[in-house]
Amino acid sequence: MTSIIAPTVIQSVGITPLEVALFVFILITAVLTALFRDVLAAIVIFAAYSLGLAVVYTFYRAPDVGLTEAAIGAGVTTVFLLLTIAKTTRPPTDELFEPINWPAVAVCGLFALVVGSTLTAFPAVGDPNSPILTNPEVTGYYLENAYDETGAKNAVTSVLAAYRGFDTFGEAVVVFAAGIASLLVLGREVFTA
Amino acid sequence: MTFVETTIFGGITVGAFLLIVAALFVTLAVMMLYRAILGPTNQDRVLAVNVLGTNTVVILALLGAALGEPWFLDIALVYALLNFLMSIAISKFTVERGGVI
C-alpha cells in the first residue's frame, strides 16, 4: 500500500502538488513585482515573493539558504528599499500597473527559453544516481574525510568554512564593507540600541 | 512505525495528509494575492503580506511534521519575527515618512 505523496517518494520523483502551488505563487508575485506602478506596492509584493522562495529552499532541505533568503530578502532588503524611497521621491500615480514594454518581454522570454533548454540536462531532484552523488573523487572524498579533517559535523559547513575558508572570509569582508558603506551613505548610526 | 507513517484512511498516511493540508495552505496563500494585487490602498497590501507570512509559518510547521525535519520550526520562528519586523517597518514608513528604523 503506497500513499500518493509519501515523504520517501518526494525526494526522488517529480513534482508534488505542494511544489506546484508554491511555484504558481512565486511566479505570480515575481511578475507582479515587475508590473506594479507604485513602488511601495512593488516592495510589499517583493517581500511576499521572498517569503515564498524561502519556503521552497526550506522544502528542498537547504535551511541555511532558506534562512538567508528570509532574513536578507524579506527583512533587510525591504527595509533598505523603504529607506531608499524615504530618501528620494515616490511619484504619485493613479494607475495600478506599469504599461508593458513588449520588446523587453520578448527579449526576456527568449532568454528564459535559452536557459530553459538546458533543463533537460539536469538529474531529477534527489536522484541517487546523479553524477554529483556518485563521483567518488570529489563528493566521496568530502563525505569520508570532512569530519576527520575539519571537525564539522555538516559536510556543507565543512566545505564552506574550512575547505574554502579564504573564499568565505573574502565574502564576509565584502558584506562588511557593504554594511559600512550603507551606514556612511545613510549618514547615521542605525544599529545603536 | 512512527506516527507520521500511520495510515489514517484510504491508504493515506498522516505524513501525506499533512503534506496535502500544506498544499491547501499554499493555495490559500495564492488566493490571498487577490487582496495584495487589488487592495485599494497599500495598507491592504501590507495586511495581505502579513497574513501570507503567518500562513507561511503554519506551512513550515506542517512540513516539518510531515517530513520529520524538526529544524523547520527554527525557520518558522525566524519567519514569524521577520514578518513582524516587515509590517512594523512599512507601517512606520507610512505614518512618519522616512522613519523606517
Contacts between the chains, C-beta under 8 A, distances in Angstrom:
chain1	res1	chain2	res2	distance
A	1	B	7	7.3
A	1	B	11	5.0
A	2	B	11	7.6
A	3	B	7	8.0
A	3	B	11	6.0
A	3	B	12	5.3
A	3	B	13	4.9
A	3	B	15	7.8
A	3	B	16	4.2
A	4	B	12	7.3
A	4	B	16	6.2
A	5	B	16	5.2
A	5	B	19	5.4
A	5	B	20	7.5
A	6	B	13	6.3
A	6	B	15	6.7
A	6	B	16	5.9
A	7	B	4	7.4
A	7	B	15	5.3
A	7	B	19	7.8
A	7	B	66	6.7
A	7	B	67	5.2
A	7	B	68	6.8
A	10	B	19	7.8
A	10	B	67	7.6
A	16	B	19	7.0
A	16	B	23	7.4
A	17	B	20	7.3
A	17	B	23	4.4
A	18	B	19	6.0
A	18	B	22	5.6
A	18	B	23	4.2
A	18	B	26	6.2
A	18	B	63	7.9
A	20	B	23	7.9
A	21	B	23	5.3
A	21	B	26	3.7
A	21	B	27	5.2
A	21	B	29	7.8
A	21	B	30	6.4
A	22	B	26	5.6
A	24	B	30	5.8
A	25	B	26	6.3
A	25	B	29	5.7
A	25	B	30	4.9
A	25	B	33	7.3
A	28	B	30	6.8
A	28	B	33	5.7
A	29	B	33	6.9
A	32	B	33	7.6
A	32	B	36	7.7
A	32	B	37	6.2
A	38	B	42	7.2
A	40	B	42	5.1
A	40	B	90	7.7
A	40	B	93	7.8
A	40	B	94	8.0
A	41	B	42	5.8
A	41	B	45	5.6
A	43	B	90	7.8
A	44	B	36	7.2
A	44	B	42	6.7
A	44	B	45	4.5
A	44	B	46	5.8
A	44	B	49	5.3
A	44	B	90	6.6
A	45	B	36	6.1
A	45	B	37	8.0
A	45	B	45	7.1
A	45	B	49	7.5
A	47	B	49	5.6
A	47	B	86	5.6
A	48	B	33	7.5
A	48	B	36	6.4
A	48	B	48	7.8
A	48	B	49	4.8
A	48	B	52	5.2
A	51	B	49	7.8
A	51	B	52	6.2
A	51	B	53	5.9
A	51	B	56	5.3
A	51	B	79	7.2
A	51	B	83	7.9
A	52	B	29	7.5
A	52	B	56	7.8
A	54	B	56	7.8
A	54	B	75	7.4
A	54	B	79	7.5
A	55	B	26	8.0
A	55	B	56	5.9
A	55	B	59	6.2
A	55	B	60	6.6
A	58	B	60	6.4
A	58	B	63	7.2
A	58	B	72	6.2
A	58	B	75	5.3
A	59	B	63	6.3
A	61	B	69	7.2
A	63	B	71	5.8
A	63	B	72	7.7
A	63	B	74	7.3
A	63	B	75	6.0
A	66	B	75	5.5
A	67	B	74	7.8
A	67	B	75	5.8
A	67	B	78	5.8
A	70	B	75	6.9
A	70	B	78	5.7
A	70	B	79	5.8
A	70	B	82	5.6
A	71	B	78	6.7
A	71	B	82	6.6
A	74	B	53	7.9
A	74	B	82	5.4
A	74	B	83	7.8
A	74	B	86	6.2
A	75	B	82	4.5
A	75	B	85	5.9
A	75	B	86	6.6
A	78	B	86	5.3
A	78	B	89	6.4
A	78	B	90	7.3
A	79	B	85	7.8
A	79	B	86	8.0
A	79	B	89	5.1
A	79	B	100	5.8
A	79	B	101	6.6
A	82	B	89	5.9
A	82	B	90	6.7
A	82	B	93	4.8
A	82	B	100	4.7
A	83	B	100	5.2
A	83	B	101	7.7
A	85	B	93	8.0
A	86	B	93	6.4
A	86	B	97	6.3
A	86	B	98	4.0
A	86	B	99	7.8
A	86	B	100	6.0
A	87	B	98	7.4
A	190	B	101	5.5
